[in-house]
Amino acid sequence: MTLRLPPEIEADLKQVAEAEHRSVQQTVLVAIEEYLSARETAEILADPISLRNLAEARESELAGDVVYGTEAARALLAERKK
């Protein structure tokens, strides 16, 4: 992929890359990853069902109603089927 940037943005990227001891390519990758992550977060925050599910999951975790591992999950499913 070829990316053409205005000279001032390219200069800023080079400056940031040097300050963070990264290559310009690594700096661009980090910036893109952060942008995509921020978009995903914004989508979740805009979805009331996702927010409700996250709140319920947090409440369950705080209450200790959490299992870890496949065996614990299978045991929980078996218990619920009874």
C-alpha positions as CSV (number, residue, x, y, z in Angstrom):
1,M,0.0,0.0,0.0
2,T,1.3,3.4,-0.9
3,L,0.2,6.3,1.3
4,R,0.7,9.9,0.1
5,L,0.7,12.5,2.9
6,P,0.9,16.2,2.9
7,P,4.5,17.3,3.7
8,E,3.5,18.8,7.0
9,I,1.9,15.6,8.2
10,E,4.8,13.5,7.0
11,A,7.2,15.8,8.9
12,D,5.0,15.4,12.1
13,L,5.0,11.6,11.7
14,K,8.8,11.6,11.3
15,Q,9.1,13.7,14.4
16,V,6.8,11.5,16.5
17,A,8.5,8.3,15.2
18,E,11.9,9.6,16.2
19,A,10.6,10.7,19.7
20,E,9.0,7.3,20.3
21,H,12.0,5.3,18.8
22,R,9.8,3.8,16.1
23,S,9.9,3.7,12.3
24,V,7.4,5.9,10.5
25,Q,5.6,2.7,9.4
26,Q,5.2,1.6,13.0
27,T,4.0,5.0,14.0
28,V,1.4,5.0,11.2
29,L,0.3,1.5,12.2
30,V,-0.2,2.6,15.8
31,A,-2.2,5.6,14.7
32,I,-4.4,3.5,12.5
33,E,-4.9,0.9,15.3
34,E,-5.8,3.6,17.8
35,Y,-8.3,5.2,15.3
36,L,-10.0,1.8,14.6
37,S,-10.2,1.1,18.3
38,A,-11.7,4.5,19.0
39,R,-14.3,3.9,16.3
40,E,-15.2,0.5,17.8
41,T,-15.5,2.1,21.2
42,A,-17.8,4.8,19.8
43,E,-20.0,2.2,18.2
44,I,-20.3,0.3,21.5
45,L,-21.1,3.5,23.4
46,A,-23.8,4.4,20.9
47,D,-25.5,1.0,21.3
48,P,-27.8,0.9,24.3
49,I,-28.1,-2.9,24.2
50,S,-24.3,-3.3,24.3
51,L,-24.0,-0.9,27.2
52,R,-26.7,-2.8,29.1
53,N,-24.9,-6.1,28.4
54,L,-21.6,-4.6,29.6
55,A,-23.2,-3.3,32.8
56,E,-24.8,-6.7,33.5
57,A,-21.5,-8.4,32.9
58,R,-19.7,-6.0,35.3
59,E,-22.4,-6.6,38.0
60,S,-22.0,-10.4,37.6
61,E,-18.2,-10.1,37.9
62,L,-18.5,-7.9,41.0
63,A,-21.0,-10.3,42.6
64,G,-18.6,-13.2,41.9
65,D,-21.0,-14.9,39.5
66,V,-18.2,-15.7,37.0
67,V,-16.7,-19.0,36.0
68,Y,-13.3,-19.6,34.3
69,G,-12.2,-22.4,32.1
70,T,-14.1,-24.8,29.9
71,E,-14.7,-27.4,32.6
72,A,-16.3,-24.7,34.8
73,A,-18.5,-23.5,31.9
74,R,-19.6,-27.1,31.1
75,A,-20.4,-27.7,34.8
76,L,-22.5,-24.5,34.9
77,L,-24.4,-25.5,31.7
78,A,-25.0,-28.9,33.1
79,E,-26.4,-27.4,36.3
80,R,-28.7,-25.1,34.4
81,K,-30.1,-28.0,32.4
82,K,-31.3,-29.7,35.5
